[in-house]
Amino acid sequence: MKFSPSPLSHSLLRLGNPELDKLSLESFSCVQRYMGDAGLKKGQSLADVVYELMLICHRFPAMRDEVYVQMVK
């Protein structure tokens, strides 16, 4: 595992669910925006990015490990 300036094409962990795989791509996009590797959406703040990540982790507990691994990456 190493730094990648480009978005992921699939989840880093085997989630076994296409919906969670799609969410993993969205969450990695949030991580990249927070870290400054990707631009913020128009009108979006860093707090909005963190809130979006927290919502994903709250609504889908299976995504917590995926988001953790994405942050480490």
C-alpha positions in Angstrom: 0.0 0.0 0.0 1.4 3.4 -0.9 0.3 7.0 -1.6 -1.8 7.4 -4.8 -2.7 10.8 -6.2 -5.5 9.3 -8.3 -8.9 8.0 -7.1 -9.4 4.4 -6.3 -11.1 2.1 -8.8 -12.3 -0.3 -6.2 -12.4 -0.7 -2.4 -9.2 -1.5 -0.5 -10.9 -4.2 1.5 -13.2 -7.0 0.3 -16.6 -5.6 1.3 -18.7 -8.1 -0.6 -21.4 -5.6 -1.5 -21.6 -3.4 -4.7 -23.3 -0.6 -2.7 -20.4 -0.5 -0.2 -17.9 -0.7 -3.0 -19.4 2.5 -4.5 -19.4 4.1 -1.1 -15.8 3.3 -0.7 -15.0 5.3 -3.8 -17.0 8.3 -2.5 -15.3 8.1 0.9 -11.8 8.0 -0.7 -12.8 11.1 -2.7 -13.6 12.7 0.7 -10.3 11.7 2.1 -8.5 13.2 -0.9 -10.4 16.4 -0.6 -9.6 16.7 3.1 -5.9 16.0 2.5 -5.7 18.6 -0.3 -5.0 16.0 -3.0 -8.3 16.9 -4.7 -10.2 20.1 -4.8 -13.2 20.8 -2.6 -16.6 20.9 -4.3 -18.0 24.4 -4.9 -19.2 25.8 -1.6 -17.8 22.9 0.4 -15.7 23.3 3.5 -13.3 20.9 5.2 -16.0 20.5 7.9 -18.5 19.4 5.2 -16.0 16.8 4.0 -15.5 15.4 7.6 -19.2 15.4 8.2 -19.8 13.4 4.9 -17.1 10.8 6.0 -18.7 10.6 9.5 -22.1 10.0 8.0 -20.8 7.2 5.8 -19.2 5.5 8.8 -22.3 6.1 11.0 -24.8 4.7 8.5 -22.7 1.9 7.3 -20.6 0.4 10.1 -18.9 -2.0 7.6 -17.3 1.0 6.0 -15.4 2.0 9.2 -12.4 -0.3 8.5 -12.4 0.7 4.8 -12.2 4.5 5.7 -9.5 3.8 8.3 -7.4 2.0 5.7 -8.0 4.7 3.1 -6.7 7.3 5.6 -3.6 5.3 6.2 -3.1 5.0 2.4 
